Every structure is written in C-alpha cells, then in structure tokens.
Amino acid sequence: MGGKPQRPELYPDGQLGYDLMAQLPEFKDGIKRLITGAQKYRICLMCAEKDPLDCHRTLLIAPPLKAAGFNLCHLVEGGVEHQSETEQRMVALNGGDVPDLFAATAPDPDAETKLALQRQIKRVAPRAQDAIKRR
C-alpha cells in the first residue's frame, strides 16, 4: 500500500494516478486485509508526513476505509484530527464549486469533498521522475 509504486503505467500523465492504483487487485486485497485485521486488532497506519493532506494514506487509503464504515483519525501536532475535519480543511484549501442549480438529479452531498480530493491529489501525488527508480 506504499505511495510510490514502480509501475510506469500508474503514472499516465507523469503523476501517480491514485484512481488507477485503487483499482489494482493487490490494493483491494490490502484494504480487505486492513478491514479483516481491524476486526481483531487496533490498527495504526504510520507516515512521515506532518500533514495528513500530504499523505497517500489520507488521499488513497482513507476513502475506501471510510466507505467501509471506519471512524478514521489522524495524529497531528497538538492532538487528533478526525477524517471529517481533515476533509473540511481539504475543501477549504482546494476551494469548492457551487452546486449546479440546473442539474436534473439531486446533487451529490459529497461532490465538494470528492472534487477537493482530486485537486489535493494533483497537488501532492508523486511524479514519475521522482518515484520510479532508474536501473
């Protein structure tokens, strides 16, 4: 579940595509292992990033865990930040778009967060030239 895979096809525009990585069988298996492990153990995923918004665990791993019903928290300087607070900061940092008033269907309540997530990924996802080791 590392943040810098060595597969060039995961960097379609020179930057890691987290959406592509999330579709890999090994990523899905890793999420299943986390979910299964959490039924028996208390799990903590550690990172060297100071801000959760700069970490692939928040941007890549947290969404499927949140969808599975986990209450995610991040250790930050001065305390604990819940995933909802992290998402609020992400939306504030990446700006939101006004909902489409003329949309034919009901608006997605998570649309602003999803858009902010995509923008944050573009800001911080590894670039191929920095991530793929040359042989």
N, C-alpha and C positions, 0 to 999 in steps of 0.2 A: 504494500500500500504506500510505497515510497513516492515522493513527489517529483522525482526526476527519472522517469523510465528511459531506457536506452534504445527504444524502438522509434526510428525516424518517422514512421507512418503516423505516430501520435502527435506530430508537430506539423500539421498541414500547411500552416501559414508562417512557419518558423517559430511558433509558440505552442506550447503544450496545450492540446485540446482536452480539457477535463471531461467534457461530454463524451469524447471518444474513449478516454481511459475508463470512465464509469461503465462502459458497455463491455469491457473485457471480461471473459469468464473468470479470470484469476482475481479481478477486483470484486466481482459479485461474490465469489467464494470467500474472499476476505471479509466482506460485510457479513455474510452468513456466519462465519467463524466468530466475529465480534458479537453478534446477536446471541449465538449459542453460548459463548463464553460468559456473557453478561448475565445469563440465567443462573450461573453458578458462582461467578466471581465479580468483584468490583473491579472495573477496568478503567485505566487511565492511559490516554494516548499522549505522549510527551512530544515536545517540539522545542527547537532552539529559537523560534520566532518570538519576539516580545509581544507583538500584537496579533491576536487571533485572526484579524483580517488579512494578514500577510502569510497565513499558514494554509497549506493544502488540506490540512485536517478539517479546518472550518469550511473551506471552499469546495472540497471534493468529498470528504468522508461524512461530514455532518449532515448534508441533505438527506441521504438515504437512511441514516440513523434516526433523524428527526421524523421522517416519514414512517419509520417503524415504531414510533411512539416513545423514543428515548427523550429524557429530560437532560439536555446537554448543558454543561457548564464549562467555562474557560477560566483558568487561573491567570489573573492579570495582576499587575503591580497594585497592591492595596486591597486585593480581595478576589472575589469571584464575580464573573460576568456570565449571566445566563444567555443562552443562544438567542432569545428574543431581543435582549439588549444589544448583542453583537450585530444582529440583523438591523436593528434600528440605527446603529452607528453606520453600518454599511450603506443603508438607504440615504442617510444624511450626507455621507461622504460622496456618494456617487450620483446624487440627485435622482429625483423621481420624475416620472412623466405623469401628466394629468390624464386620468382615465378618459377613454373615448366616449363622449356623451352620445354619440350616434351609433354605438355598437348594437348589433342585432341581438346579442346574447348578454346575459348578466356578466358584469365584469369579474375577472378572476381576483379574489381578495388578496392573493399572493403575487399578483403581477408586478407590483412595485419592487418587492423583495427579489423576485426572480430576475428582473432587469438589473437591479443593483448588484446581484451576484455575478451576472455575466460581465458587467463593467468592472467589478473588482477582480475577477479572474483575468481579464485583459490587462489590468494594471500590474498584476503580480505573478502570473504563471511563468514558469521557466521558459526561456528561449532555447531553441535547439543548440545554438552555438555555445551556450553556457552549460547545458545539461548533458549532451551526448559526448562521451569520452572518445577522443580520437585514438586510433590504433596505429 
